[in-house]
Structure formats: structure tokens, C-alpha cells
Amino acid sequence: MNFLDDIKLIPLGGVRENGKNMYVAEVGEDIFVLDCGLRYPENELLGIDTVIPDFSYLEENAERVAGVFLTHGHADAIGALPYFLERVPVPVFGTKLTVELAKMIVHRNEATKKYKEFHVIDEHTEIDFGTTTVSFFRTTHSIPESVGISLKTEAGNIVYTGDFKFDQAAVPMYQTDFARLAEIGREGVLALLSTSTNAENPAQVASEAKIADEVTDTIKYWEGRIIVACVASNLQRVQQILDASVVSGRKVVLTGQDFGKIIRTAMKLGSLTLPDEDLFITQKEMKNYDANQLLILETGRMGEPIKSLQKMANGTHRTLRIQEGDLVYITTTPTIAMETVVAKTEDMVYRAGGNVKNISDNFRVSGHANPSDLQLMLNLLKPTYLLPVQGEFRQMVAHADLAKEIGIAEDHVFLLAKGDVLVYANGTMQLAGTVPADNIMIDGIGVGDIGNIVLRDRKVLSEDGIFIAVVTINRREKRIVSKPQITSRGFVYVKASRDLIRESGEMVSEIVAKHLQDEEFEWAKLKQDIRDQLSRYLFEQTKRRPVILPVIMEASGRNRRR
């Protein structure tokens, strides 16, 4: 077999969106899965907990999947693992910390709680799969032990950067292996899958050394209590906060459900150091300290710390309240979708008597590569083809423009959509069809059972409410037993809309009476007629379109609901 003509690259997520990173590289008969992440939903996905990739293509080819190769321990890279391994039980490869965090997620799921096929790798690991050799290289991100992945094939290396940035002042645990990157570049890179998250933002990202000084100064010189909002998995920021607390003589109170587990796991592996054995105290012990001796570390997944701050501000948090003189220190940079929420939260904190400071007030803070970082990565690796990934479409376009600036031909940059199949054959890369790659939505214990129709109904319910008409009939005697009972929720205030309710009831009675006289009586036709006519009438009267639910009761011997 000529493996040069048998390479496919398929994004199942992570393109034209932020999060849900999952990329498929096929070399010969082997399939390599790069990351297996989820995405937290935007506001329009009402009630949805998370969104994961569509695994159907990999399920159909399960016997060819060599394994899942993880770049780091954030949810956008490991969050979908429980759902994937339940369907395609294959080996999982990652660094020590990444594997431990992945196990926490996988073993929390009932179907995969006994899963054991985890393999620890590091930047020196090489795994020979015959046609392909998989190796890794250290990168800089906001969590330790982040790596990029290189698949060495006869046609050249296929490189996936994962989340990265370049920080010349990074501490050893977070340093990028520039020598290894240059070595991979000299070997020859056929295709580079590189993050695009910050491709359109030219602002220079501050070094973590400068950010650490900023964190220390903020915590050290505030005279009252400090409440810090931080994403639990941003261990670099957590380390800076713990170090600053010790320097400032403050005790730390931890909140957040999973944060204790993450802290213990990271400390056990040496990925997080505790600068003082007596640093942590419980919430009950807070009363033994002055306000200027306390720091409350509020953590969670993306968005959760902000929601907790809102509860503290409005008095609904189960244990904590914003007090006069508190400083709320937001150390996470909000996404565009979260900016409005953060602004509202700040207003709530000030109303409660607190003060707010954002870590991004003075510096550009990010764990992702800026345009100059992206171009440096391109110059180090010198890929023949570039696949911008991990970003919205506009960010991918900006990444493509950066590639053109340094001489990569426009037809060698592919702005893929989810499910696109990119094939390398006869010395060229070209699109060759698609595979299923829909969004699979998780709602409670339901996986994929919520579709567009349900979301549309939820949206309508949230905007215009529901209008219920209940009527009891005797079909044998062709009469209405009890007049329609109208109930409304979220549509109109019933007591102030008596005429509308009365006329709606009369309309339902007329429709039902008409259908009862029809020799070809059909339940479905009756209910649809009620929906159609009520919908038109209610829109004419209110310019609103509630969900209309007709409930027909039949009184013939025993009551039956239709």
C-alpha cells in the first residue's frame, strides 16, 4: 500500500467555534483522534449543559481507532471523553496531570467509571504504530504539562499544536520546547493544525511573570477581604494567587465542587506547590481572622465563578455574602459571550458595597497565541499546508491572512467546517466529501435527545409562554360536556385579559362543535385546527406567538385524555 496517497484529516469539532476540539487523522488503516473536548453552550441553547462532537464516524470505524491523544487537561480537550469511551473504548494517551484530570471526568460517569485504558506520556515519548510514529513536544499554556502532537508519516509530519502561546519568561514547568519544534520543522511538516483563538487580536499578551507581579500587588495592598474568581483548571493563575496570599499574610478559603480534587491531584503530581502548609482554612474558621487576613478563592468551570459572585452579591449564596469593603478580583478573561454577564456582575457587586478589579484592566491576559506567536510557529515548522482550528470563522480567516503574510500560498490554507474530509493524494491536499459532525447536546442525563425542535419550543416558551385549552367532549352524543378551560403561563396575565380568555374559549367551543358534527372525526385534525385558529387570533390581539397546547378529554364510559 502506498501510504502517501492514504492520509485524511477530519475535524469533528473545534472549527468555526470555540471549544469542542476533536480532530481525526487517518494514516493508512490507522485512525488517530486528537483531543476529545466539549463546549459550554451560549445563551441560545436553553437548558443545555454541554455540547459534544458527533462520534458516529468513529463508531463506524471503531476497530481502526488507535487511540485518543490529549494535549492538555482543560474541558475543551478532555471533556467529552466519558461519552466517547462509552461508545468507542480505545486507549487514551496524555501527560501525568492530563491523564489524572481525564480520569476524574471519565470515572464520574456511571458507564465508564471502571475504565482503565490510560497511558502516561511525556515530551520524550515516541509510539510506533507502523505507518505512523506519534511523538509530543512541550508547549506553554495556562495549565502544566501541555503538549503538542506530531504524527510522523512517510509524507511528512502532521502536527497539532493544541492550545499554546510563547512566553519567553515562563517558569520551567510551563516552558515551550523550541528545539523540538525546530527539529520537527527540519524533518518536514506536511500539515499543521494550529489554534486560531487570538489570531485577530494584535495586542501583545503579557508574560506570566508580569501577571504574577500584578496579582501579588493587588492582593498585598488591599486592606479588606478579597474574593478571587478563577477558572479551576487555570492552575498557573491558581499558583500565582496562592503565592501572593502567603506573601500578603492571608489565609485562603477554597470553594467550588471539584476544586479540592484538582488541587490535591496537581499537588500530588508536583504541578502545583503549596507555599505554606497552613495556608488553607475552612469557611467556619473565617470568623477567627480579620478581613485583611482572608482571601476567598471562588472557582469552577468557565462562567461558574461569575455566577457564584452574583449569588454572593444578591444574598442567595448558601454561605457567603459580599460585604462593605470587599474586593472582588476577577482573574479570568471573559469570552465575548460572557462580557455582558461580567459587566452585570460588577454592577451587582458595587450595589452590595464591594469593589471590583479585573486582571485584564492593565494587561492583555490570555493562554492563547497572539498573531506574532502564530507566525513564529509557522516559521519554526514551515508546513506545506495549514489548517486553522480552535476558533470562530473570523479568527480562522485572520490566521489564514497571517500565513499569507509569511509566504504560505492561499490554496495551501484550508478553512474547514466540521465534518469536512481533507485528503492528501498524489502529492496534493484536497477536499473530498464530508462525514456526520452535528452538535450533540447534553441535557441532564440525556445525550443527543435534544434537537432543534425542542430548542425552538424552549425558545418560544421563554419568549411568549404557553396557552393551554382543556375541553371535555362526548363524541358519541356529539356534544361538549364541559366548556373549555383556558390556562396561560408566561403569555398574559389572566385577570387582566378576561375578554381575550373568554373569546378564546368561545373560539375553541366553535371549533370543537364543528368537528363533532363531522362524520370523519379525527383527533389530530381537531387539535391542529385549534392550534391554527387560536394562533392567528392570539397574534392579531397581542402580536405574540405562545406555544398552544389543546387538551381534549373524552367522556364516554371512562374519561380518556387525547
Sequence and secondary structure as in RCSB ss.txt:
>XXXX:A:sequence
MNFLDDIKLIPLGGVRENGKNMYVAEVGEDIFVLDCGLRYPENELLGIDTVIPDFSYLEENAERVAGVFLTHGHA
DAIGALPYFLERVPVPVFGTKLTVELAKMIVHRNEATKKYKEFHVIDEHTEIDFGTTTVSFFRTTHSIPESVGIS
LKTEAGNIVYTGDFKFDQAAVPMYQTDFARLAEIGREGVLALLSTSTNAENPAQVASEAKIADEVTDTIKYWEGR
IIVACVASNLQRVQQILDASVVSGRKVVLTGQDFGKIIRTAMKLGSLTLPDEDLFITQKEMKNYDANQLLILETG
RMGEPIKSLQKMANGTHRTLRIQEGDLVYITTTPTIAMETVVAKTEDMVYRAGGNVKNISDNFRVSGHANPSDLQ
LMLNLLKPTYLLPVQGEFRQMVAHADLAKEIGIAEDHVFLLAKGDVLVYANGTMQLAGTVPADNIMIDGIGVGDI
GNIVLRDRKVLSEDGIFIAVVTINRREKRIVSKPQITSRGFVYVKASRDLIRESGEMVSEIVAKHLQDEEFEWAK
LKQDIRDQLSRYLFEQTKRRPVILPVIMEASGRNRRR
>XXXX:A:secstr
  GGG EEEEEEESBSBSS  EEEEEETTEEEEE    B   TTSTT  EEE   HHHHHTGGGEEEEE   SSH
HHHTTHHHHHHHS   EEE HHHHHHHHHHHHHSGGGTT   EEE  TT EEE SS EEEEEE B SSTT EEEE
EEETTEEEEE  S B  TT  GGG   HHHHHHHHHH EEEEEEE TTTT  S    HHHHHHHHHHHHHH  S 
EEEEEETT HHHHHHHHHHHHHTT EEEE STTHHHHHHHHHHTTSS  S TT EE GGGGGGS GGGEEEEEEE
STTHHHHHHHHHHHT SSS    TT EEEE S   GGGHHHHHHHHHHHHHTT EEEEGGGTS   SS  HHHHH
HHHHHH EEEEEEESB HHHHHHHHHHHHHTT  GGGB    TTEEEEEETTEEEEEEE     EEEETTEES  
 HHHHHHHHHHHHH EEEEEEEEETTTTEEEEEEEEEEESS  GGG HHHHHHHHHHHHHHHHHHHT TT  HHH
HHHHHHHHHHHHHHHHHS   EEEEEEEEESSSEEE 
